[in-house]
C-alpha cells in the first residue's frame, strides 16, 4: 500500500486528488467518494452511492462499476484526534440502513480511522443507544440446535416442533 494512504490524512487527500471511490457495507453495497477536504480545519464532505444492484465485492469493483454509481447523497465529516489516533466521523447516510439493516439501522455515525498504519471503519453508537433487531419470515435468527441448547441450559421444557 502507498505510504501516503496509511494515514487518515493521506487517504483522504489521495481519494480526493485521484477521485477514488471506496465502499462500506455488507458486500460493499455503499460507495463513497471524498468531495472536499480541508486538512487545516479537518473537515470535509463525502458523497454516497447505492451499489446494491451489484451482487458482491467482486462485481462492485469490476469493470469500473464503483465509479458508475450515482453519488447523490452528501454528508459532512470531521476528523478528531482521540487517544493520539485520527478518527473521521460522519452521520450515517440513508443508503447505509437501506442496504444494511443489521449494521447501520441504529448507529448515529460511522467512523474511519487509523491504527498502527492501517485504516479501519466502524459505527458509533451514542451513549444509551439501543439496537432494534428486526425479524421477518425471511430472517433466520437461529436454528433448532441453538434453541434446544438454550432450552436445555436454562432448564426449560423442550420446544414441541
C-alpha positions in Angstrom: 0.0 0.0 0.0 1.1 3.5 -0.7 2.6 5.0 2.5 0.6 8.2 1.8 -2.6 6.1 2.2 -1.7 4.5 5.6 -2.7 7.6 7.5 -6.2 9.0 7.5 -5.0 12.4 6.2 -3.1 10.7 3.4 -6.0 8.5 2.5 -8.4 11.5 2.4 -6.1 13.5 0.2 -5.4 10.6 -2.2 -9.1 9.8 -2.6 -9.9 13.4 -3.3 -7.0 14.1 -5.6 -7.4 10.9 -7.7 -11.3 10.8 -7.5 -11.1 7.3 -6.0 -14.3 5.6 -5.0 -14.3 3.3 -1.9 -17.1 1.3 -0.2 -18.6 0.3 3.1 -21.4 -2.0 4.0 -22.1 -5.7 3.5 -20.9 -6.8 0.1 -19.5 -3.2 -0.4 -23.1 -2.1 -1.2 -22.5 1.6 -0.4 -19.9 3.5 -2.4 -18.3 6.7 -1.2 -16.1 9.5 -2.5 -14.5 12.4 -0.7 -15.8 15.5 -2.4 -14.0 18.1 -0.3 -11.3 18.1 2.4 -9.8 20.9 4.4 -6.7 19.5 6.2 -6.2 22.7 8.3 -9.7 22.6 9.7 -10.0 18.8 9.5 -13.4 18.9 7.8 -14.9 17.9 4.5 -17.8 16.3 2.6 -18.4 12.8 1.5 -20.8 11.6 -1.2 -22.5 8.2 -1.2 -24.0 5.9 -3.9 -26.3 2.9 -3.6 -24.3 -0.1 -5.1 -26.8 -2.8 -4.1 -27.6 -3.7 -7.7 -24.2 -5.5 -7.7 -24.2 -8.8 -6.0 -20.9 -8.6 -4.1 -17.5 -7.0 -3.6 -16.2 -8.5 -6.9 -18.9 -7.1 -9.0 -18.9 -3.7 -7.3 -15.2 -3.2 -8.2 -15.1 -4.9 -11.6 -15.4 -3.0 -14.9 -15.3 0.3 -13.0 -18.8 -0.2 -11.6 -17.8 1.6 -8.3 -17.2 4.7 -10.4 -20.6 4.5 -12.2 -22.6 4.9 -9.0 -24.9 7.9 -8.5 -23.1 9.7 -5.7 -26.0 11.9 -4.8 -26.2 11.7 -1.0 -23.8 14.0 0.7 -22.7 14.3 4.4 -20.2 16.5 6.2 -17.4 14.9 8.1 -14.9 16.0 10.8 -11.6 14.5 11.8 -11.0 14.3 15.5 -7.9 13.1 17.4 -8.8 10.7 20.2 -6.1 8.9 22.2 -3.5 10.0 19.6 -5.4 8.4 16.7 -7.2 10.3 13.9 -10.8 9.5 13.5 -13.1 10.7 10.7 -16.8 10.8 11.8 -19.9 11.4 9.8 -23.6 10.9 10.1 -25.0 7.6 8.7 -26.2 8.2 5.2 -29.7 6.9 4.4 -28.2 4.5 1.9 -26.5 2.5 4.7 -29.5 1.3 6.7 -31.5 0.8 3.5 -28.9 -1.7 2.3 -27.7 -3.0 5.7 -30.5 -3.2 8.3 -28.3 -5.3 10.5 -25.3 -3.0 10.6 -26.4 0.7 10.4 -30.0 0.8 11.4 -29.5 2.3 14.8 -26.0 3.8 14.6 -25.7 7.5 14.8 -22.4 7.9 12.9 -19.8 6.0 11.0 -16.1 6.4 11.6 -13.0 5.7 9.5 -9.7 5.9 11.5 -6.1 4.9 11.5 -4.5 2.5 13.9 -0.9 1.2 13.6 -0.6 2.1 9.9 -3.9 0.5 8.9 -7.3 2.2 8.0 -10.4 0.9 9.8 -14.1 1.7 9.8 -16.9 1.1 12.1 -20.1 2.5 13.7 -20.6 4.9 16.6 -23.4 4.5 19.0 -24.4 7.4 21.2 -24.3 6.6 25.0 -27.6 5.0 26.0 -28.5 3.9 22.4 -30.3 0.6 21.9 -30.5 -1.6 19.0 -33.7 -2.9 17.4 -33.4 -6.4 15.9 -35.8 -6.7 13.0 -37.3 -10.1 12.3 -39.3 -11.3 9.4 -40.0 -14.6 7.9 -37.0 -14.1 5.6 -34.6 -13.8 8.5 -33.3 -16.8 10.5 -32.1 -15.8 14.0 -31.1 -19.3 14.9 -31.9 -23.0 14.3 -33.3 -25.9 16.2 -29.9 -26.9 17.7 -29.4 -23.5 19.0 -32.8 -23.3 20.5 -32.6 -26.8 22.0 -29.2 -26.0 23.6 -30.5 -22.8 25.1 -33.7 -24.5 26.5 -31.6 -27.3 27.9 -29.1 -24.9 29.5 -31.9 -22.9 31.1 -33.8 -25.9 32.3 -36.8 -25.0 30.1 -39.0 -27.7 28.6 -38.1 -28.9 25.1 -40.0 -27.0 22.3 -42.6 -29.2 20.6 -41.6 -28.9 16.9 
